[in-house]
Amino acid sequence: MSFEWLVARRYLQGGGGAPKLRGRDRFLSVITLIAILAVAAGVTALVLALAINAGFREEFEERLLGATAHINLTRADAAGIGNYEELAARLRQLEGVTSVSPVLYETVLISRGSRARGIVLKGIQPEAAPEQRKLFTTLREGSAELPPPGEGEAPPLLIGYELAKELGVTAGEPVLITSPQGRLTPFGLVPRYHHFRVVGVFKSGFWDFDARWAFTRLEVTQQLFRLGDTVSVLELRLDDVYAAEQTSQRAEELAEEDLPVGQAGFVATPWMETHRSLFRALRLEKLVTALFIGGIVFVAGLNILLLLVMLVLEKRRDIAVLLSLGARAAQVQRIFILHGVTIGALGTVIGLALGFGVVGLGATYKERLFPLDPQVYGISYVPFRASPLDAVVIAAVALLISLAATIYPARRASRVVPVEVLRYE
């Protein structure tokens, strides 16, 4: 054990390990404990804040990409896509594309008795996009299958749990879908309506989809909206979601290859652009959270600085004796650096243990310990995603702040003049 560490450890223990501590030594011991707890509190708060931010980001990303496409290909003039089957077959040849599914969706009114609500009705080809089943993570009732309707049968409809609860419907019961795109008659514009049969009730865990979306077969929506054999969007899904920007450019170029001159082209929008405002807000929140809560660690560093200044003033005689006995100024300086860094290290270890402990509990008992209002936050619980990289960064920052806080007191200690201190001893 080195000389510097031996002395620093005795100071950490409260003034040399004497059986009965003097009043000042007790006071310094209390301040040392407070400094350790301050670092631990800052590190714990930072771990939890970053874990919650990462949890929200990953949860939103996973659920949004399960319900929506990685790339949406639409016409630039908002007109429908007529040759979608041929175009979809060509787009499937692009590298990294796992599926291309034609969809058609419009805002409609769904009603059951006296209860009604405006929703988005989305027509899909279930066999063209098997990945979309990720949206239906939990089936509360019925089945997620959308079989073609038989002659005279009501078309199938798959709705979210919140919507089913609001309408008071269960699997197997009929609902009425009314389209605002009506037909013109001598009596004015008459809306189109169609009876559907609820075949399943899903719960994705994302409130917006569970309360405002319903799914049926593509041909049924084409018939309801009187749009013929056209779709509004081609949805592309990729094996690497982070390659969406590069693939969207290639998809645009491929879609416009055979377009007549003067005809409006296509627009391919990657998911980062579609949900840009949400993820930008989460990134900004992470930065602001890290800065403000990081201030707690900075304040803890100031506590270490003040503690060491007090310790230097209290131990001036000890320092003078050490220097008189042959200790070098650099050794004295290292004693107080080790003292402060040890306080920071202890606080960091305690803070990381507490932070990851709470993260573990939150991830295990998320809906019972940290429930949320899904209408406000989109999900019903606080998600936690702890990153080992965040832990390394937090530990490094805490230790750097602790080290920086030791520099001034350590230099003051190394500049003590033994003759001036011991003159009257």
Secondary structure by P-SEA (a helix, b strand, c coil): ccaaaaaaaaaaacccccccccaaaaaaaaaaaaaaaaaaaaaaaaaaaaaaaaaaaaaaaaaaaaccccbbbbbcccccccaaaaaaaaaaacccccbbbbbbbbbbbbbcccbbbbbbbbbbccccccccccccccccccccccccccccccbbbbbcaaaaaaacccccbbbbbbbcccccccccbbbbbbbbbbcbbbbcccccccccbbbbcaaaaaaaacccccccbbbbbbccccaaaaaaaaaaaaaacccccccbbbbbbcccccaaaaaaaaaaaaaaaaaaaaaaaaaaaaaaaaaaaaaaaaaaaaaaaaaaacccaaaaaaaaaaaaaaaaaaaaaaaaaaaaaaaaaaaaccccccccccccccccbbbbbbbaaaaaaaaaaaaaaaaaaaaaaaaaaaacccccccccc
